[in-house]
């Protein structure tokens, strides 16, 4: 339970008594009894986090040691140790005969941990758009899990309870059991977890700004049927060892089956023998460069005999006149930051478009 301090009232002696005892309202401690973090540390971090987020304000009354002990089945020594540390660090104060009160004002900046699957030019666009939208209202730390569920688990274990929000790109190596990372994600409180780039339906009550990979690529190809009509077959270059979402291949295959277009899916373009009337959808820039080189060494004309569609926009592709299907990375970062600041727990599909150029 937590009591809000009323506005200062004058006592009979003429002094102002800030710590009156008004009506109580509920206060939920962010506490997990099976967490590896010591219980007293969880109490300390929960109170600090709520002060920083403005949930607890200066002069708010905290639950008594007895109340916390009973409600969360904690030893009194555990709660006393937590309150002692909070008092020593200047976050709370005690008033004899009345209880414990918040002393520190809420912090001016949120603390956010951003956890990417990898670094790339596209991820940098998201990162800087995210920072710009937050402005001076937050500080952001960045860590990379490299598609490794164990690395992700270690990052969360070291940082759980230290940040107001955890913004996660939940892309992991293909074949990893979902439970490996789902259990880690579920350790993060619902109101602190933000999913970026990929949604997880099993976690419904989270803020999420995501791509719908299979529907996105299906829709982009469907919208370019007029350009694709000059080609007799489609080929997707989908590296098997690059951790791309399998939904991309699924959406490509679905489009070809629905519109009865002959297709193939290959892991790289190195051994590809160009066949006129083929349009390629390429994910890796190395494969894109390989196909451009093969076209230039042949008598075929790009955009007439051979078609090229690349995944995700870059300045170089724009200069080379390469058609791209791409998500709007800046919008993704900006949207996530704006919704986070507004404390909205909604799911938003990020814009995905095709940019038509001469290569198709």
Secondary structure in CASP SS format (residue, H / E / C, confidence):
PFRMAT SS
TARGET T0000
AUTHOR 0000-0000-0000
METHOD secondary structure of the structure
MODEL  1
X C 1.00
X E 1.00
X E 1.00
X C 1.00
X C 1.00
X C 1.00
X C 1.00
X C 1.00
X E 1.00
X E 1.00
X C 1.00
X C 1.00
X C 1.00
X C 1.00
X C 1.00
X E 1.00
X E 1.00
X C 1.00
X C 1.00
X C 1.00
X C 1.00
X C 1.00
X C 1.00
X E 1.00
X E 1.00
X C 1.00
X C 1.00
X C 1.00
X C 1.00
X C 1.00
X C 1.00
X C 1.00
X C 1.00
X C 1.00
X C 1.00
X C 1.00
X C 1.00
X C 1.00
X H 1.00
X H 1.00
X H 1.00
X H 1.00
X H 1.00
X H 1.00
X H 1.00
X H 1.00
X H 1.00
X H 1.00
X H 1.00
X H 1.00
X H 1.00
X H 1.00
X C 1.00
X C 1.00
X C 1.00
X C 1.00
X C 1.00
X C 1.00
X C 1.00
X C 1.00
X E 1.00
X C 1.00
X C 1.00
X C 1.00
X H 1.00
X H 1.00
X H 1.00
X H 1.00
X H 1.00
X H 1.00
X H 1.00
X H 1.00
X C 1.00
X C 1.00
X C 1.00
X H 1.00
X H 1.00
X H 1.00
X H 1.00
X H 1.00
X H 1.00
X H 1.00
X H 1.00
X H 1.00
X H 1.00
X H 1.00
X H 1.00
X H 1.00
X C 1.00
X C 1.00
X C 1.00
X E 1.00
X E 1.00
X E 1.00
X E 1.00
X C 1.00
X C 1.00
X C 1.00
X E 1.00
X E 1.00
X E 1.00
X E 1.00
X C 1.00
X C 1.00
X C 1.00
X C 1.00
X C 1.00
X C 1.00
X C 1.00
X E 1.00
X E 1.00
X E 1.00
X E 1.00
X E 1.00
X E 1.00
X E 1.00
X C 1.00
X C 1.00
X C 1.00
X C 1.00
X H 1.00
X H 1.00
X H 1.00
X H 1.00
X H 1.00
X H 1.00
X H 1.00
X H 1.00
X H 1.00
X H 1.00
X H 1.00
X H 1.00
X H 1.00
X H 1.00
X H 1.00
X H 1.00
X H 1.00
X E 1.00
X E 1.00
X E 1.00
X E 1.00
X E 1.00
X E 1.00
X E 1.00
X C 1.00
X C 1.00
X C 1.00
X C 1.00
X H 1.00
X H 1.00
X H 1.00
X H 1.00
X H 1.00
X H 1.00
X H 1.00
X H 1.00
X H 1.00
X H 1.00
X H 1.00
X C 1.00
X C 1.00
X C 1.00
X C 1.00
X C 1.00
X E 1.00
X E 1.00
X E 1.00
X E 1.00
X C 1.00
X C 1.00
X C 1.00
X C 1.00
X C 1.00
X C 1.00
X C 1.00
X C 1.00
X C 1.00
X H 1.00
X H 1.00
X H 1.00
X H 1.00
X H 1.00
X H 1.00
X H 1.00
X H 1.00
X C 1.00
X C 1.00
X C 1.00
X C 1.00
X H 1.00
X H 1.00
X H 1.00
X E 1.00
X E 1.00
X E 1.00
X E 1.00
X E 1.00
X C 1.00
X C 1.00
X C 1.00
X C 1.00
X C 1.00
X C 1.00
X C 1.00
X C 1.00
X C 1.00
X E 1.00
X E 1.00
X E 1.00
X E 1.00
X C 1.00
X C 1.00
X H 1.00
X H 1.00
X H 1.00
X H 1.00
X H 1.00
X H 1.00
X H 1.00
X H 1.00
X H 1.00
X H 1.00
X C 1.00
X C 1.00
X H 1.00
X H 1.00
X H 1.00
X H 1.00
X C 1.00
X C 1.00
X C 1.00
X C 1.00
X E 1.00
X E 1.00
X E 1.00
X E 1.00
X E 1.00
X C 1.00
X C 1.00
X C 1.00
X C 1.00
X C 1.00
X C 1.00
X C 1.00
X C 1.00
X H 1.00
X H 1.00
X H 1.00
X H 1.00
X H 1.00
X H 1.00
X H 1.00
X H 1.00
X H 1.00
X H 1.00
X H 1.00
X H 1.00
X H 1.00
X C 1.00
X C 1.00
X C 1.00
X E 1.00
X E 1.00
X E 1.00
X E 1.00
X E 1.00
X C 1.00
X C 1.00
X C 1.00
X C 1.00
X C 1.00
X C 1.00
X C 1.00
X C 1.00
X C 1.00
X C 1.00
X C 1.00
X E 1.00
X E 1.00
X E 1.00
X E 1.00
X E 1.00
X C 1.00
X C 1.00
X H 1.00
X H 1.00
X H 1.00
X H 1.00
X H 1.00
X H 1.00
X H 1.00
X H 1.00
X H 1.00
X H 1.00
X H 1.00
X H 1.00
X C 1.00
X C 1.00
X C 1.00
X C 1.00
X C 1.00
X E 1.00
X C 1.00
X C 1.00
X C 1.00
X E 1.00
X E 1.00
X E 1.00
X E 1.00
X E 1.00
X E 1.00
X C 1.00
X C 1.00
X C 1.00
X H 1.00
X H 1.00
X H 1.00
X H 1.00
X H 1.00
X H 1.00
X C 1.00
X C 1.00
X E 1.00
X E 1.00
X E 1.00
X E 1.00
X E 1.00
X C 1.00
X H 1.00
X H 1.00
X H 1.00
X H 1.00
X H 1.00
X H 1.00
X H 1.00
X H 1.00
X H 1.00
X H 1.00
X H 1.00
X H 1.00
X H 1.00
X C 1.00
X C 1.00
X C 1.00
X C 1.00
X C 1.00
X E 1.00
X E 1.00
X E 1.00
X C 1.00
X C 1.00
X E 1.00
X E 1.00
X E 1.00
X E 1.00
X C 1.00
X C 1.00
X C 1.00
X C 1.00
X C 1.00
END
